[in-house]
Amino acid sequence: MFEEVTASSLVKIDAEGNKVEPSESEANSGGFAIPSTVHSARPEIVCVLHTHSIAGCAVSMQREGLLPLNQHALQLIGDVAYHDYEGTSRNPEERARLLADLGRRHILVLRNHGLLIVGTSIAAAFTATYRMERACATQLAFQQSGASFHPITKEVVSAAYNHPTSGRNEPAKYEWPALLRKLDRIDPSYKQ
């Protein structure tokens, strides 16, 4: 179960999927396919996170994807790309299309599947995942309300699309340490 994963239970593998340290566990070949593809194509990427959260999956199923409805979405929307669902991503041709769809962005909505988020550090990837999850959850909450949307001006939305990093703090400086302190308070056993 995902909640049983600790730092010491992770299987450490090389770029070809071979274990580099002894482990009783096996590496997940499906979980290896996409991250290894991204790492080989974009050497600046240190961390690849792939999630199947309820909010992320629900937005991935929506034709319009992430909508520019609120500040959370606007912080990310210019850095979001989309890839249509083709299966397990073990096919080399699909992986090439996935990389083309991701381009230089950091967030890839895998249509009808989930989210793929990459970063130049664990802090950057996790913080972008956290922000995307909030944006998706906020969008779903709004959609469930049945209320009509108060539009954000075209100029503000355009600025968000054209400047994907504007207004962001360096995640390793502020958000990441705060989130680790919170995790330490909740359950420090993650360090085991």
C-alpha positions in Angstrom: 0.0 0.0 0.0 1.2 3.5 -0.8 0.8 4.6 2.9 3.4 1.9 3.8 6.1 3.3 1.7 9.1 4.8 3.6 12.4 6.1 2.4 14.2 2.8 3.3 11.6 0.7 1.5 12.1 2.3 -1.9 13.8 0.2 -4.6 16.8 2.0 -5.9 17.4 1.4 -9.6 19.6 2.8 -12.4 18.5 4.3 -15.8 17.9 0.8 -17.2 15.7 -0.4 -14.3 18.4 -2.6 -12.7 18.6 -2.6 -8.9 21.6 -0.7 -7.6 21.2 -1.8 -4.0 19.8 -5.1 -2.6 16.1 -5.1 -2.0 13.5 -7.8 -1.3 11.0 -5.7 -3.4 10.7 -5.7 -7.1 10.7 -2.5 -9.2 7.4 -1.6 -10.8 8.0 -1.7 -14.6 4.9 0.3 -15.3 6.0 2.9 -12.8 9.4 3.0 -14.4 8.4 3.5 -18.0 7.4 7.2 -18.0 9.9 8.6 -15.4 12.9 6.9 -17.1 11.8 8.3 -20.4 11.6 11.8 -19.0 14.9 11.5 -17.1 16.7 10.3 -20.3 15.3 13.2 -22.4 15.6 16.0 -19.9 18.7 15.7 -17.8 17.9 18.8 -15.8 14.9 16.9 -14.3 15.8 15.4 -10.9 12.3 14.3 -9.8 9.3 12.8 -11.7 6.0 12.4 -9.8 3.0 10.6 -11.2 -0.3 10.7 -9.3 -3.7 9.2 -9.5 -5.4 11.6 -7.0 -9.2 11.9 -7.2 -9.0 15.6 -8.1 -6.2 15.2 -10.6 -7.9 12.3 -12.3 -11.2 14.1 -12.4 -9.7 17.1 -14.1 -7.8 14.9 -16.5 -11.2 13.5 -17.7 -12.6 17.0 -18.4 -12.4 18.1 -22.1 -11.1 21.6 -21.1 -8.7 20.3 -18.5 -7.5 22.8 -15.9 -9.5 26.0 -16.2 -8.3 29.5 -15.4 -10.9 29.8 -12.6 -8.8 31.0 -9.6 -5.4 32.0 -8.3 -4.2 28.4 -7.8 -4.9 27.5 -11.4 -3.3 30.8 -12.7 -0.1 30.0 -10.9 0.3 26.9 -13.0 -1.7 27.0 -16.1 1.0 28.3 -18.3 3.2 25.3 -17.3 0.5 22.7 -18.1 0.5 20.4 -21.1 -1.8 17.5 -22.1 -1.3 14.0 -23.4 -4.1 11.8 -24.6 -4.5 8.4 -23.0 -3.0 5.5 -25.0 -2.5 2.8 -22.4 0.3 1.9 -20.1 3.0 4.0 -21.7 5.3 1.1 -22.2 5.2 1.6 -26.0 8.3 3.5 -27.2 6.3 5.4 -29.8 3.8 6.6 -27.1 6.7 7.7 -24.9 8.1 9.8 -27.7 4.6 11.4 -28.1 4.4 11.9 -24.3 7.8 13.7 -24.3 6.7 15.9 -27.3 3.5 16.8 -25.4 5.4 17.7 -22.2 8.0 19.8 -24.1 9.7 22.2 -21.7 6.8 22.3 -19.3 6.7 20.7 -15.9 3.1 19.5 -15.6 1.5 17.0 -17.9 -2.1 16.1 -17.6 -2.4 12.5 -18.7 -5.9 12.5 -20.2 -8.3 10.1 -18.4 -5.4 8.9 -16.3 -3.8 11.3 -13.8 -1.0 13.8 -13.5 2.8 13.8 -14.3 4.8 16.5 -12.7 8.6 17.0 -13.1 11.0 19.3 -11.3 14.7 20.2 -11.1 14.5 19.1 -7.5 12.3 17.0 -5.3 11.1 20.3 -3.7 10.1 21.8 -7.0 8.3 18.7 -8.2 6.4 18.2 -5.0 5.5 21.8 -4.6 4.1 21.9 -8.2 2.2 18.7 -7.5 0.8 20.2 -4.3 -0.3 23.4 -6.2 -1.8 21.4 -9.1 -3.8 19.3 -6.7 -5.1 22.4 -5.0 -6.1 23.9 -8.3 -7.8 20.7 -9.4 -9.7 20.3 -6.1 -10.8 23.9 -6.2 -12.1 23.5 -9.7 -14.0 20.4 -8.8 -15.5 22.1 -5.7 -16.6 25.0 -7.8 -18.1 22.8 -10.5 -20.1 20.9 -7.9 -21.5 24.1 -6.4 -23.6 24.7 -9.6 -22.9 28.4 -9.3 -22.0 30.6 -12.2 -18.4 31.6 -12.7 -17.2 35.1 -12.1 -14.7 35.5 -15.0 -11.1 36.6 -14.6 -10.2 39.3 -17.1 -8.6 38.1 -20.4 -5.5 40.2 -19.7 -4.9 38.4 -16.4 -5.5 35.0 -17.9 -3.2 35.8 -20.8 -0.5 37.0 -18.5 -0.7 33.6 -16.6 -0.4 31.6 -19.8 2.5 33.7 -21.1 4.5 33.8 -17.8 4.3 30.3 -16.2 6.9 31.1 -13.5 5.7 34.6 -12.6 4.8 35.1 -9.0 6.3 31.8 -7.8 8.7 31.6 -4.9 11.6 29.2 -5.1 9.9 26.1 -3.5 13.1 24.9 -1.9 13.4 28.1 0.0 9.9 28.5 1.6 7.2 26.0 0.9 9.3 22.8 0.9 10.8 23.4 4.4 7.4 24.4 5.7 5.8 21.2 4.4 8.6 19.0 5.8 8.1 20.7 9.2 4.4 19.9 9.0 5.1 16.3 8.1 7.5 16.0 11.0 4.7 17.2 13.3 2.1 14.8 11.8 4.2 11.7 11.4 8.0 11.7 11.5 8.2 8.0 10.6 8.5 8.9 6.9 12.2 9.2 7.5 12.7 5.5 8.3 
